[in-house]
């Protein structure tokens, strides 16, 4: 008997299905990896936008408002 057949007989109905993180949680390991990937990418995009907003407020904003300080 080959390894695949042996595995199929021992696993029964769950053979070929993706493994779950927890038996009672309907999320597979691949879905969890995709979630981590997307949230990490979103966090870096958010950090980048925050840096751009900070630079705009810190450096560009006062340059347009300098005349209010003088007069």
MOPAC internal coordinates of N, CA, C and O (Angstrom, degrees):
PM7 1SCF
backbone

  N    0.0000 0     0.00 0     0.00 0    0    0    0
  C    1.4522 1     0.00 0     0.00 0    1    0    0
  C    1.5321 1   107.83 1     0.00 0    2    1    0
  O    1.2310 1   120.77 1   -44.80 1    3    2    1
  N    1.3165 1   116.14 1   135.20 1    3    2    1
  C    1.4555 1   121.01 1   179.74 1    5    3    2
  C    1.5189 1   111.64 1   -79.25 1    6    5    3
  O    1.2310 1   121.85 1   -14.42 1    7    6    5
  N    1.3069 1   114.07 1   165.58 1    7    6    5
  C    1.4573 1   120.01 1  -177.91 1    9    7    6
  C    1.5260 1   111.89 1   -62.51 1   10    9    7
  O    1.2310 1   119.91 1   139.72 1   11   10    9
  N    1.3261 1   117.78 1   -40.28 1   11   10    9
  C    1.4665 1   120.83 1  -179.95 1   13   11   10
  C    1.5277 1   111.18 1   -63.70 1   14   13   11
  O    1.2310 1   120.26 1   137.40 1   15   14   13
  N    1.3158 1   117.11 1   -42.60 1   15   14   13
  C    1.4684 1   119.96 1   179.03 1   17   15   14
  C    1.5263 1   110.62 1   -65.92 1   18   17   15
  O    1.2310 1   120.62 1   139.56 1   19   18   17
  N    1.3211 1   116.42 1   -40.44 1   19   18   17
  C    1.4651 1   120.26 1   179.46 1   21   19   18
  C    1.5340 1   109.73 1   -63.38 1   22   21   19
  O    1.2310 1   120.62 1   136.49 1   23   22   21
  N    1.3144 1   116.42 1   -43.51 1   23   22   21
  C    1.4616 1   120.58 1   179.22 1   25   23   22
  C    1.5234 1   110.35 1   -63.97 1   26   25   23
  O    1.2310 1   120.62 1   141.00 1   27   26   25
  N    1.3432 1   116.41 1   -39.00 1   27   26   25
  C    1.4595 1   120.31 1  -179.39 1   29   27   26
  C    1.5237 1   110.95 1   -65.18 1   30   29   27
  O    1.2310 1   120.00 1   140.30 1   31   30   29
  N    1.3049 1   117.61 1   -39.70 1   31   30   29
  C    1.4672 1   119.78 1   179.87 1   33   31   30
  C    1.5211 1   111.66 1   -71.53 1   34   33   31
  O    1.2310 1   119.73 1   145.77 1   35   34   33
  N    1.3248 1   118.12 1   -34.23 1   35   34   33
  C    1.4672 1   119.16 1  -179.24 1   37   35   34
  C    1.5272 1   112.14 1   -77.72 1   38   37   35
  O    1.2310 1   119.71 1   144.75 1   39   38   37
  N    1.3514 1   118.16 1   -35.25 1   39   38   37
  C    1.4631 1   120.29 1  -177.77 1   41   39   38
  C    1.5187 1   112.76 1   -84.47 1   42   41   39
  O    1.2310 1   119.70 1   154.57 1   43   42   41
  N    1.2882 1   118.18 1   -25.43 1   43   42   41
  C    1.4598 1   121.08 1   176.81 1   45   43   42
  C    1.5195 1   112.85 1    67.66 1   46   45   43
  O    1.2310 1   120.66 1    56.53 1   47   46   45
  N    1.3431 1   116.35 1  -123.47 1   47   46   45
  C    1.4663 1   121.50 1  -175.75 1   49   47   46
  C    1.5219 1   113.27 1   -69.01 1   50   49   47
  O    1.2310 1   120.10 1   154.64 1   51   50   49
  N    1.3139 1   117.42 1   -25.36 1   51   50   49
  C    1.4617 1   120.20 1  -176.21 1   53   51   50
  C    1.5261 1   112.40 1   -83.96 1   54   53   51
  O    1.2310 1   119.33 1  -179.10 1   55   54   53
  N    1.3008 1   118.87 1     0.90 1   55   54   53
  C    1.4637 1   121.78 1  -179.04 1   57   55   54
  C    1.5324 1   110.59 1   -66.13 1   58   57   55
  O    1.2310 1   120.39 1   -51.30 1   59   58   57
  N    1.3122 1   116.86 1   128.70 1   59   58   57
  C    1.4546 1   122.31 1   177.86 1   61   59   58
  C    1.5172 1   114.17 1    87.64 1   62   61   59
  O    1.2310 1   119.77 1   171.31 1   63   62   61
  N    1.3133 1   118.04 1    -8.69 1   63   62   61
  C    1.4592 1   120.91 1   178.59 1   65   63   62
  C    1.5225 1   109.20 1   -88.62 1   66   65   63
  O    1.2310 1   121.29 1   -28.44 1   67   66   65
  N    1.3246 1   115.13 1   151.56 1   67   66   65
  C    1.4549 1   119.05 1   178.39 1   69   67   66
  C    1.5203 1   109.54 1   -70.39 1   70   69   67
  O    1.2310 1   121.07 1   -32.51 1   71   70   69
  N    1.3315 1   115.56 1   147.49 1   71   70   69
  C    1.4590 1   119.81 1  -179.25 1   73   71   70
  C    1.5194 1   109.69 1   -79.88 1   74   73   71
  O    1.2310 1   121.50 1   -34.06 1   75   74   73
  N    1.3100 1   114.74 1   145.94 1   75   74   73
  C    1.4578 1   121.34 1   179.92 1   77   75   74
  C    1.5198 1   109.46 1   -93.04 1   78   77   75
  O    1.2310 1   121.16 1   -21.16 1   79   78   77
  N    1.3297 1   115.40 1   158.84 1   79   78   77
  C    1.4603 1   120.48 1   176.98 1   81   79   78
  C    1.5279 1   109.21 1   -66.36 1   82   81   79
  O    1.2310 1   121.31 1   127.69 1   83   82   81
  N    1.2994 1   115.09 1   -52.31 1   83   82   81
  C    1.4602 1   122.66 1   175.59 1   85   83   82
  C    1.5224 1   107.78 1  -127.15 1   86   85   83
  O    1.2310 1   119.92 1   -33.34 1   87   86   85
  N    1.3203 1   117.76 1   146.66 1   87   86   85
  C    1.4689 1   118.81 1  -177.08 1   89   87   86
  C    1.5279 1   114.29 1   -59.85 1   90   89   87
  O    1.2310 1   119.88 1   147.33 1   91   90   89
  N    1.3184 1   117.84 1   -32.67 1   91   90   89
  C    1.4595 1   121.25 1  -177.78 1   93   91   90
  C    1.5187 1   113.15 1   -91.88 1   94   93   91
  O    1.2310 1   119.34 1   176.75 1   95   94   93
  N    1.3348 1   118.86 1    -3.25 1   95   94   93
  C    1.4641 1   122.94 1  -178.68 1   97   95   94
  C    1.5219 1   109.39 1  -106.95 1   98   97   95
  O    1.2310 1   119.43 1   -59.65 1   99   98   97
  N    1.3320 1   118.70 1   120.35 1   99   98   97
  C    1.4645 1   120.53 1  -174.65 1  101   99   98
  C    1.5335 1   113.83 1   -80.86 1  102  101   99
  O    1.2310 1   120.39 1  -132.09 1  103  102  101
  N    1.3315 1   116.86 1    47.91 1  103  102  101
  C    1.4621 1   122.17 1   178.13 1  105  103  102
  C    1.5214 1   107.88 1  -123.72 1  106  105  103
  O    1.2310 1   121.04 1   -53.36 1  107  106  105
  N    1.3263 1   115.61 1   126.64 1  107  106  105
  C    1.4588 1   119.58 1  -179.37 1  109  107  106
  C    1.5259 1   109.98 1   -85.09 1  110  109  107
  O    1.2310 1   121.16 1   -12.48 1  111  110  109
  N    1.3129 1   115.39 1   167.52 1  111  110  109
  C    1.4598 1   120.21 1   179.92 1  113  111  110
  C    1.5229 1   111.11 1   -64.78 1  114  113  111
  O    1.2310 1   120.18 1   143.68 1  115  114  113
  N    1.3199 1   117.26 1   -36.32 1  115  114  113
  C    1.4572 1   120.43 1   179.62 1  117  115  114
  C    1.5323 1   110.53 1   -66.18 1  118  117  115
  O    1.2310 1   120.22 1   139.66 1  119  118  117
  N    1.3210 1   117.19 1   -40.34 1  119  118  117
  C    1.4609 1   120.71 1   177.56 1  121  119  118
  C    1.5215 1   110.58 1   -64.26 1  122  121  119
  O    1.2310 1   119.98 1   141.65 1  123  122  121
  N    1.3242 1   117.63 1   -38.35 1  123  122  121
  C    1.4578 1   121.22 1   178.55 1  125  123  122
  C    1.5282 1   110.67 1   -65.78 1  126  125  123
  O    1.2310 1   120.04 1   139.97 1  127  126  125
  N    1.3291 1   117.53 1   -40.03 1  127  126  125
  C    1.4605 1   120.88 1   177.59 1  129  127  126
  C    1.5235 1   111.19 1   -64.82 1  130  129  127
  O    1.2310 1   120.27 1   139.84 1  131  130  129
  N    1.3332 1   117.09 1   -40.16 1  131  130  129
  C    1.4664 1   120.29 1   176.79 1  133  131  130
  C    1.5243 1   111.56 1   -64.27 1  134  133  131
  O    1.2310 1   120.42 1   140.89 1  135  134  133
  N    1.3209 1   116.79 1   -39.11 1  135  134  133
  C    1.4635 1   121.03 1   178.38 1  137  135  134
  C    1.5222 1   110.92 1   -62.51 1  138  137  135
  O    1.2310 1   120.36 1   134.94 1  139  138  137
  N    1.3147 1   116.92 1   -45.06 1  139  138  137
  C    1.4641 1   120.90 1   178.81 1  141  139  138
  C    1.5237 1   110.09 1   -63.98 1  142  141  139
  O    1.2310 1   120.43 1   139.33 1  143  142  141
  N    1.3169 1   116.79 1   -40.67 1  143  142  141
  C    1.4572 1   120.88 1   179.59 1  145  143  142
  C    1.5286 1   111.44 1   -62.25 1  146  145  143
  O    1.2310 1   120.24 1   131.59 1  147  146  145
  N    1.3205 1   117.15 1   -48.41 1  147  146  145
  C    1.4661 1   121.26 1  -178.83 1  149  147  146
  C    1.5261 1   111.90 1   -66.17 1  150  149  147
  O    1.2310 1   120.01 1   138.06 1  151  150  149
  N    1.3247 1   117.58 1   -41.94 1  151  150  149
  C    1.4584 1   119.36 1  -178.68 1  153  151  150
  C    1.5184 1   111.36 1   -69.85 1  154  153  151
  O    1.2310 1   119.83 1   145.39 1  155  154  153
  N    1.3219 1   117.92 1   -34.61 1  155  154  153
  C    1.4647 1   120.30 1   176.17 1  157  155  154
  C    1.5220 1   110.76 1   -65.49 1  158  157  155
  O    1.2310 1   120.82 1   135.94 1  159  158  157
  N    1.3204 1   116.04 1   -44.06 1  159  158  157
  C    1.4652 1   120.05 1   177.59 1  161  159  158
  C    1.5309 1   110.43 1   -62.21 1  162  161  159
  O    1.2310 1   120.23 1   137.22 1  163  162  161
  N    1.3189 1   117.16 1   -42.78 1  163  162  161
  C    1.4642 1   120.69 1   178.55 1  165  163  162
  C    1.5143 1   112.15 1   -63.88 1  166  165  163
  O    1.2310 1   120.26 1   142.62 1  167  166  165
  N    1.3258 1   117.11 1   -37.38 1  167  166  165
  C    1.4636 1   120.33 1   178.44 1  169  167  166
  C    1.5246 1   110.66 1   -64.76 1  170  169  167
  O    1.2310 1   120.05 1   137.02 1  171  170  169
  N    1.3236 1   117.52 1   -42.98 1  171  170  169
  C    1.4654 1   120.11 1   178.94 1  173  171  170
  C    1.5270 1   111.52 1   -66.22 1  174  173  171
  O    1.2310 1   120.25 1   142.53 1  175  174  173
  N    1.3183 1   117.13 1   -37.47 1  175  174  173
  C    1.4654 1   119.83 1   175.90 1  177  175  174
  C    1.5258 1   109.90 1   -63.68 1  178  177  175
  O    1.2310 1   120.15 1   137.77 1  179  178  177
  N    1.3159 1   117.32 1   -42.23 1  179  178  177
  C    1.4617 1   121.45 1   177.79 1  181  179  178
  C    1.5176 1   112.15 1   -62.83 1  182  181  179
  O    1.2310 1   120.23 1   139.22 1  183  182  181
  N    1.3230 1   117.16 1   -40.78 1  183  182  181
  C    1.4625 1   120.63 1   177.70 1  185  183  182
  C    1.5272 1   110.11 1   -63.67 1  186  185  183
  O    1.2310 1   120.66 1   137.37 1  187  186  185
  N    1.3335 1   116.35 1   -42.63 1  187  186  185
  C    1.4583 1   119.94 1   178.41 1  189  187  186
  C    1.5173 1   112.48 1   -62.21 1  190  189  187
  O    1.2310 1   120.61 1   136.81 1  191  190  189
  N    1.3296 1   116.44 1   -43.19 1  191  190  189
  C    1.4667 1   120.05 1   177.97 1  193  191  190
  C    1.5245 1   111.56 1   -64.96 1  194  193  191
  O    1.2310 1   120.63 1   143.59 1  195  194  193
  N    1.3200 1   116.41 1   -36.41 1  195  194  193
  C    1.4516 1   119.60 1   178.61 1  197  195  194
  C    1.5286 1   111.00 1   -66.48 1  198  197  195
  O    1.2310 1   119.67 1   141.34 1  199  198  197
  N    1.3208 1   118.23 1   -38.66 1  199  198  197
  C    1.4657 1   121.78 1   177.56 1  201  199  198
  C    1.5246 1   110.35 1   -65.35 1  202  201  199
  O    1.2310 1   120.68 1   137.06 1  203  202  201
  N    1.3302 1   116.31 1   -42.94 1  203  202  201
  C    1.4702 1   119.92 1   178.24 1  205  203  202
  C    1.5286 1   110.41 1   -62.83 1  206  205  203
  O    1.2310 1   119.94 1   136.28 1  207  206  205
  N    1.3105 1   117.72 1   -43.72 1  207  206  205
  C    1.4676 1   120.95 1   179.01 1  209  207  206
  C    1.5250 1   110.61 1   -64.00 1  210  209  207
  O    1.2310 1   120.16 1   138.21 1  211  210  209
  N    1.3193 1   117.31 1   -41.79 1  211  210  209
  C    1.4648 1   121.02 1   178.96 1  213  211  210
  C    1.5232 1   110.72 1   -62.32 1  214  213  211
  O    1.2310 1   120.39 1   133.85 1  215  214  213
  N    1.3352 1   116.87 1   -46.15 1  215  214  213
  C    1.4667 1   120.44 1   179.73 1  217  215  214
  C    1.5238 1   110.84 1   -62.75 1  218  217  215
  O    1.2310 1   120.44 1   140.77 1  219  218  217
  N    1.3153 1   116.76 1   -39.23 1  219  218  217
  C    1.4650 1   120.31 1   179.08 1  221  219  218
  C    1.5204 1   110.58 1   -64.12 1  222  221  219
  O    1.2310 1   120.52 1   132.52 1  223  222  221
  N    1.3035 1   116.62 1   -47.48 1  223  222  221
  C    1.4663 1   120.52 1  -178.37 1  225  223  222
  C    1.5234 1   110.97 1   -69.01 1  226  225  223
  O    1.2310 1   120.11 1   140.48 1  227  226  225
  N    1.3146 1   117.40 1   -39.52 1  227  226  225
  C    1.4642 1   121.72 1  -174.80 1  229  227  226
  C    1.5204 1   113.09 1   -75.76 1  230  229  227
  O    1.2310 1   119.59 1   137.61 1  231  230  229
  N    1.3284 1   118.39 1   -42.39 1  231  230  229
  C    1.4556 1   121.00 1  -172.51 1  233  231  230
  C    1.5258 1   113.94 1  -107.86 1  234  233  231
  O    1.2310 1   119.91 1   135.21 1  235  234  233
  N    1.3092 1   117.78 1   -44.79 1  235  234  233
  C    1.4590 1   120.07 1  -175.41 1  237  235  234
  C    1.5283 1   111.09 1   -80.66 1  238  237  235
  O    1.2310 1   119.97 1   141.86 1  239  238  237
  N    1.3041 1   117.67 1   -38.14 1  239  238  237
  C    1.4636 1   121.31 1  -179.53 1  241  239  238
  C    1.5165 1   113.50 1   -57.82 1  242  241  239
  O    1.2310 1   119.09 1   127.32 1  243  242  241
  N    1.3252 1   119.33 1   -52.68 1  243  242  241
  C    1.4734 1   119.96 1   178.92 1  245  243  242
  C    1.5305 1   113.35 1   -63.08 1  246  245  243
  O    1.2310 1   119.66 1   152.37 1  247  246  245
  N    1.3167 1   118.25 1   -27.63 1  247  246  245
  C    1.4621 1   120.07 1   179.37 1  249  247  246
  C    1.5276 1   110.89 1   -64.89 1  250  249  247
  O    1.2310 1   119.29 1   147.27 1  251  250  249
  N    1.3035 1   118.96 1   -32.73 1  251  250  249
  C    1.4599 1   121.70 1   178.63 1  253  251  250
  C    1.5209 1   112.40 1   -83.50 1  254  253  251
  O    1.2310 1   120.25 1   163.73 1  255  254  253
  N    1.3071 1   117.12 1   -16.27 1  255  254  253
  C    1.4507 1   119.66 1  -177.11 1  257  255  254
  C    1.5185 1   114.08 1  -109.54 1  258  257  255
  O    1.2310 1   119.46 1  -164.38 1  259  258  257
  N    1.3189 1   118.64 1    15.62 1  259  258  257
  C    1.4693 1   121.22 1  -175.88 1  261  259  258
  C    1.5173 1   112.66 1   -65.44 1  262  261  259
  O    1.2310 1   119.74 1   148.59 1  263  262  261
  N    1.3385 1   118.11 1   -31.41 1  263  262  261
  C    1.4594 1   120.67 1  -177.24 1  265  263  262
  C    1.5114 1   112.22 1   -68.23 1  266  265  263
  O    1.2310 1   119.85 1   156.02 1  267  266  265
  N    1.3396 1   117.89 1   -23.98 1  267  266  265
  C    1.4608 1   120.84 1   178.89 1  269  267  266
  C    1.5313 1   110.52 1   -71.78 1  270  269  267
  O    1.2310 1   120.68 1   150.01 1  271  270  269
  N    1.3162 1   116.30 1   -29.99 1  271  270  269
  C    1.4580 1   119.83 1  -179.87 1  273  271  270
  C    1.5294 1   109.79 1   -74.02 1  274  273  271
  O    1.2310 1   120.10 1   142.68 1  275  274  273
  N    1.3280 1   117.42 1   -37.32 1  275  274  273
  C    1.4496 1   121.51 1  -175.90 1  277  275  274
  C    1.5199 1   111.03 1   -73.48 1  278  277  275
  O    1.2310 1   119.38 1   138.29 1  279  278  277
  N    1.3215 1   118.79 1   -41.71 1  279  278  277
  C    1.4516 1   121.27 1  -174.02 1  281  279  278
  C    1.4852 1   111.03 1   -98.59 1  282  281  279
  O    1.2310 1   120.10 1   180.00 1  283  282  281

